[in-house]
């Protein structure tokens, strides 16, 4: 039987529908009901809303933000390792992956497919609220950019000595089902263009829960794109737009630990909805980070050295805890059944993006940095260095899937600092394993696809 690549598979992707016309938190919760195929065309804002929900639902899958995307970016660093308790994540933690391991390739392109359906409709030919339709198209542009950004960071060659990025897909069922890889720079340009389009289409009148893309979420994402790819003016301006919106605030020191068990906190810019009806259980983040008294897998432990990361009085240390003699992430994603929403980007990260962009462009990095640490129980800094900025990012965003990105984007080696780590020796920056292999199914089906080196 002929093997289909991801873009061919997406011609039979399910369209998601809903029976209501307005956004509510309950409607966003992923469920099997959202997987019913549509008979007929996309004719109304209600039809379109169902497809947008489908895109969010795909992001929540355990292969993507629901678990693996975050965990893979922690076990390959100086934060965590896989103890192999149930055999999960040892391959990723040991940098032993091959082209037979697809990771989140399929899931990301499925998000893109759903987004492209929404982007491709003509609002003038639909019934319903025209402004709301355009608002949903704005969400779709942002989701398309986010998925391509995630793909580019993991499969692009920017940290492995090459220039190839990923296929940037802008049409659903387009004519080119075997697209070639664009360059990294081309991908970044397209991501930023999509985020600009998203911002122009999104309408604050329809903003509500951060479980949906709201007006300033594209700017927040753009600030991270700018930081990752050293487009410092982009990062600075995008982060400043979020900060100056006045819509978000730093979580206070006394609420830092508890905030990770609260949905839609004042610092949340974009998060993915989970609830008690989802009950992801063994497929969730909590099940991997902790044993919870023996009831969970607990494959991902914290390196012992992390205990020395926080100075006395730093409230962020409160997310750490012990299970017998094992250091664990106790505070983030605390619900064992996966009822906690999963954050994609929060205000503190944007503030750190702004501080780093200011530092790199000769601006005032000290003020935004000290705004953050003032709410973390530690003394204000009197100077800013790149190492300080990266250390604060590590302490603030630990276990949220940011550490690996921060190491490779700054040209750092993946250091072997502990016998607990799953890889045998320090992996130098530029090693071929800093780009994941394109999945074999894609290589077999797409004659225009080029594999990353040494796979």
C-alpha positions in Angstrom: 0.0 0.0 0.0 1.3 3.5 -0.9 2.7 5.4 2.0 1.1 8.9 2.5 3.0 11.8 3.8 1.5 14.2 6.3 0.2 16.6 3.7 -1.6 13.8 1.8 -3.1 12.5 5.0 -4.4 16.0 5.8 -6.7 15.8 2.8 -8.9 13.5 4.9 -8.5 15.4 8.1 -11.8 15.7 10.2 -13.5 19.0 10.3 -14.7 20.0 13.8 -18.1 21.4 14.4 -20.1 22.9 17.3 -23.7 23.7 17.7 -23.3 27.1 19.2 -22.1 30.5 17.9 -20.2 32.0 20.8 -16.9 31.0 22.6 -17.1 29.6 26.1 -14.6 27.7 28.2 -16.6 24.6 28.3 -17.0 24.4 24.6 -13.2 24.4 24.2 -12.5 21.4 26.4 -11.3 18.6 24.1 -13.7 15.8 23.7 -14.5 12.9 21.3 -17.6 14.8 20.2 -15.3 17.3 18.4 -14.0 14.5 16.2 -17.3 14.0 14.2 -16.8 14.5 10.5 -18.8 17.3 8.8 -21.2 16.5 6.0 -21.5 19.5 3.7 -19.6 22.8 3.4 -18.5 25.5 5.7 -21.3 28.0 5.5 -21.5 29.9 8.9 -19.6 31.3 11.7 -20.7 28.3 13.8 -19.2 25.9 11.3 -15.9 27.9 11.4 -15.9 28.0 15.2 -16.0 24.2 15.2 -12.9 24.0 13.0 -11.0 26.5 15.2 -11.9 24.4 18.2 -10.5 21.4 16.4 -7.1 23.1 15.9 -6.9 23.9 19.7 -7.9 20.3 20.4 -5.0 19.0 18.3 -2.6 21.2 20.3 -3.7 19.5 23.5 -2.8 16.0 22.4 -0.2 14.1 24.5 2.1 14.1 21.5 2.2 17.9 21.5 1.6 20.4 24.3 -0.4 17.9 26.3 2.9 16.3 27.3 5.6 15.3 24.9 6.6 18.6 23.4 7.3 20.0 26.9 8.9 16.9 28.3 11.3 16.5 25.3 12.6 20.0 25.9 13.3 19.3 29.5 14.9 15.8 29.5 17.5 16.9 27.0 18.9 19.6 29.4 20.4 20.2 32.8 17.0 20.2 34.4 15.6 16.7 34.1 16.3 13.1 33.1 14.3 10.0 32.4 14.7 7.3 35.0 13.1 4.7 32.7 10.5 3.7 35.3 8.0 2.8 32.5 10.4 3.1 29.6 9.2 6.6 28.5 11.4 9.4 27.2 14.7 7.5 27.5 15.2 7.7 23.8 14.7 11.5 23.7 16.7 12.0 26.9 19.6 10.0 25.5 19.6 11.8 22.1 19.1 8.4 20.5 16.3 9.2 18.2 16.0 8.1 14.6 13.8 8.8 11.5 11.4 6.1 12.8 10.4 8.4 15.7 8.0 11.1 14.3 7.6 13.1 17.5 5.0 15.8 16.9 5.4 16.3 13.2 2.0 14.9 12.4 0.2 16.7 15.2 1.7 20.1 14.2 0.8 19.8 10.5 -2.7 18.7 11.6 -3.0 22.0 13.5 -1.8 23.8 10.4 -4.4 22.0 8.2 -7.2 23.1 10.5 -5.9 26.6 10.5 -5.6 26.7 6.7 -9.3 25.7 6.4 -10.3 28.7 8.5 -7.9 31.0 6.7 -9.1 29.8 3.3 -12.8 30.7 3.6 -14.3 33.9 2.1 -16.1 35.7 4.9 -18.4 37.4 2.3 -19.8 34.0 1.3 -20.7 33.0 4.9 -23.6 33.7 7.2 -23.2 35.1 10.7 -21.1 37.8 12.4 -18.6 39.0 9.8 -16.3 40.6 12.4 -16.3 37.4 14.5 -15.4 35.4 11.3 -12.4 37.6 10.8 -11.5 37.3 14.5 -11.5 33.5 14.1 -9.3 33.8 11.0 -6.9 35.9 13.1 -6.8 33.0 15.6 -6.0 30.6 12.7 -3.1 32.7 11.5 -1.6 32.7 15.0 -2.0 29.0 15.3 -0.5 28.4 11.9 2.5 30.5 12.9 2.9 28.8 16.3 2.9 25.3 14.8 5.4 26.2 12.2 7.6 27.9 14.9 7.5 24.8 16.9 8.4 22.6 13.9 11.2 24.9 12.9 12.8 24.9 16.3 13.0 21.1 16.4 13.4 20.0 12.8 15.2 23.1 11.3 19.0 22.9 10.8 19.8 26.3 12.4 21.6 24.6 15.3 23.0 21.7 13.4 25.1 23.5 10.8 22.6 23.9 8.0 20.1 26.3 6.6 17.0 24.2 5.8 13.9 24.8 7.7 10.5 23.0 7.3 7.8 23.0 4.6 5.6 26.1 5.2 2.1 25.0 4.3 -0.4 27.8 3.6 -3.3 25.9 1.9 -5.6 23.1 2.8 -5.6 20.5 0.0 -3.3 22.7 -2.0 -1.9 21.7 -5.3 1.6 20.9 -3.9 1.3 17.8 -1.8 5.1 17.2 -1.8 6.5 20.5 -0.7 10.2 21.1 -0.2 11.7 22.6 2.8 12.1 26.4 2.9 15.2 28.0 4.4 15.2 28.8 8.1 15.1 32.6 7.3 12.2 32.1 4.9 10.3 30.2 7.6 10.9 32.9 10.2 9.7 35.6 7.8 6.5 33.7 7.1 5.9 33.0 10.8 6.2 36.7 11.6 4.0 37.7 8.6 1.3 35.3 9.9 1.6 36.8 13.4 1.2 40.3 12.0 -1.8 39.2 10.0 -3.3 37.6 13.1 -2.9 40.8 15.1 -4.6 42.8 12.4 -7.6 40.5 12.2 -8.1 39.8 15.9 -10.8 42.0 17.5 -10.6 42.8 21.2 -14.4 42.9 21.4 -14.4 39.1 21.1 -11.5 38.5 23.5 -12.3 36.4 26.5 -10.5 33.4 28.1 -6.8 33.0 27.4 -7.8 29.5 26.3 -8.4 31.1 22.9 -5.9 33.2 21.0 -6.7 36.8 22.0 -5.5 40.2 20.5 -2.0 40.3 22.1 -1.2 36.6 22.0 0.4 37.0 18.5 2.6 39.7 19.8 3.7 37.5 22.7 4.5 34.7 20.4 6.4 37.1 18.0 8.5 38.2 21.0 9.6 34.6 21.5 10.3 34.1 17.7 12.4 37.3 17.8 14.4 36.1 20.8 15.0 32.6 19.4 16.2 33.8 16.0 18.0 36.9 17.3 15.7 39.3 15.6 16.0 41.6 18.5 14.1 44.6 17.3 11.1 42.3 16.5 11.4 40.8 20.0 11.6 44.2 21.7 8.7 45.8 19.8 6.4 42.8 20.1 7.1 42.4 23.8 6.6 46.1 24.4 3.2 45.9 22.7 2.1 43.2 25.2 3.6 45.1 28.2 2.0 48.4 27.2 -1.4 46.8 26.6 -1.8 46.7 30.4 -3.8 43.5 30.2 -1.4 41.2 32.1 0.5 41.2 35.3 3.3 39.3 37.1 2.0 36.6 39.5 2.8 37.9 43.0 5.3 36.0 45.1 2.7 34.6 47.5 0.7 33.1 44.6 3.5 31.8 42.5 3.3 28.2 43.4 -0.5 28.0 43.7 -0.9 29.8 40.3 0.0 26.6 38.4 -3.2 25.0 39.7 -5.4 28.0 38.6 -6.8 28.4 35.1 -6.7 31.8 33.4 -4.5 33.6 35.9 -3.7 37.3 35.3 -0.3 36.4 33.8 -1.7 33.9 31.3 -1.6 35.1 27.7 -2.4 31.8 26.0 -3.1 28.4 27.6 -4.7 25.2 26.5 -7.9 24.0 28.1 -8.1 20.8 30.1 -10.8 19.9 32.7 -12.1 17.1 34.8 -14.1 15.8 31.9 -10.8 15.2 29.9 -9.2 13.0 32.6 -6.0 12.6 30.5 -4.5 10.7 33.4 -1.6 8.5 32.2 -1.2 10.7 29.1 -0.7 13.9 31.0 2.3 15.9 32.3 1.7 15.2 36.0 1.8 11.4 35.4 5.3 11.8 34.0 6.7 14.3 36.4 5.6 12.6 39.6 4.8 9.2 41.1 2.2 10.8 43.3 2.5 8.1 46.0 3.0 5.3 43.5 0.0 6.0 41.3 1.9 7.6 38.4 4.7 6.7 36.0 7.1 9.3 37.4 9.6 8.8 34.6 10.9 12.3 34.5 13.0 13.2 37.6 14.8 16.5 38.4 18.6 16.4 38.4 19.9 16.7 42.0 21.9 19.8 41.0 18.7 21.7 40.4 18.3 21.9 44.2 21.1 24.4 44.3 19.7 26.6 41.5 17.6 28.8 43.8 18.9 31.2 46.4 17.3 31.3 49.9 13.9 33.1 49.8 13.2 32.5 46.1 9.6 31.5 46.0 10.2 29.5 42.8 12.0 26.9 44.9 8.6 25.9 46.2 7.7 24.0 43.0 10.4 21.5 43.9 9.8 18.6 46.3 11.0 15.2 47.3 9.4 11.8 46.7 11.5 9.5 48.9 15.1 10.4 47.7 14.0 11.7 44.3 13.9 15.4 43.5 10.7 16.2 41.6 8.6 18.9 39.9 5.8 19.0 42.5 4.3 22.4 41.8 3.8 22.7 38.0 0.9 20.8 36.5 -0.1 19.6 40.0 -3.2 17.7 39.2 -2.5 14.0 38.7 -5.4 13.5 36.3 -4.3 16.3 34.0 -7.1 18.7 34.9 -4.8 21.7 34.9 -4.6 23.9 31.8 -1.3 23.9 30.1 0.3 27.2 29.5 1.8 28.1 26.1 3.0 31.5 26.9 2.7 33.7 30.0 3.5 37.3 30.8 6.7 36.6 32.7 8.2 35.0 29.6 7.4 38.1 27.6 8.9 40.3 30.2 12.1 38.2 30.1 12.0 38.4 26.3 11.8 42.1 26.5 14.7 42.3 29.0 16.9 40.2 26.7 16.0 42.2 23.6 16.8 45.4 25.5 20.1 44.0 26.6 21.0 42.9 23.0 20.1 46.3 21.6 21.7 48.5 24.3 18.5 49.4 26.1 17.4 49.2 29.7 17.2 45.5 30.6 17.6 46.1 34.3 14.1 47.5 34.9 12.0 44.7 33.4 14.3 42.1 35.0 13.9 43.6 38.4 10.1 44.0 38.0 10.1 40.2 37.8 12.5 39.3 40.6 10.7 41.8 42.9 7.9 39.3 42.9 10.1 36.3 43.5 11.6 37.1 46.9 15.2 37.8 45.9 17.3 40.9 45.8 17.2 43.3 42.8 20.0 43.1 40.4 22.5 45.9 40.0 23.7 44.9 36.6 22.5 42.6 33.7 24.6 40.0 31.9 23.5 37.4 29.4 24.2 34.7 31.9 21.9 36.4 34.5 19.1 36.6 31.9 19.5 32.9 31.0 19.6 31.9 34.7 16.5 33.9 35.4 14.7 32.3 32.4 15.7 28.8 33.7 14.5 29.5 37.3 11.2 31.1 36.1 10.3 28.7 33.3 11.8 25.4 34.5 9.6 22.3 33.6 7.7 24.4 31.0 9.7 23.2 28.0 11.8 26.3 27.4 15.3 25.2 28.7 16.4 23.2 25.6 15.4 26.1 23.3 17.4 28.6 25.4 20.5 26.4 25.3 20.6 25.8 21.6 19.6 29.3 20.5 22.6 30.7 22.5 25.0 28.3 20.9 25.5 26.3 24.1 26.7 22.7 24.4 24.3 20.3 26.1 26.6 19.6 29.0 27.0 16.3 30.8 26.9 17.6 34.4 25.5 14.5 36.2 25.6 10.7 36.0 21.8 10.9 36.1 21.6 12.4 32.6 20.8 9.8 29.9 23.4 10.8 27.4 27.0 9.6 27.8 29.0 12.8 27.2 28.6 16.5 26.5 26.9 17.1 23.2 28.7 20.0 21.4 26.7 22.8 19.8 26.2 22.1 16.2 25.9 18.3 16.6 23.5 16.8 14.1 21.2 15.6 16.9 20.2 19.2 17.6 17.9 18.8 14.6 15.4 16.0 14.8 15.1 13.7 11.8 12.3 14.2 9.3 10.0 11.2 9.9 10.6 8.2 7.6 6.9 8.2 6.4 7.4 11.7 5.1 10.7 10.9 3.5 9.2 7.8 1.8 6.2 9.7 0.4 7.7 13.1 -0.4 10.2 13.1 -3.2 11.1 16.7 -2.6 11.9 16.2 1.1 15.5 16.4 2.2 16.6 14.6 5.4 18.7 16.2 8.1 22.3 15.1 8.1 23.4 11.8 9.6 19.9 10.2 9.8 
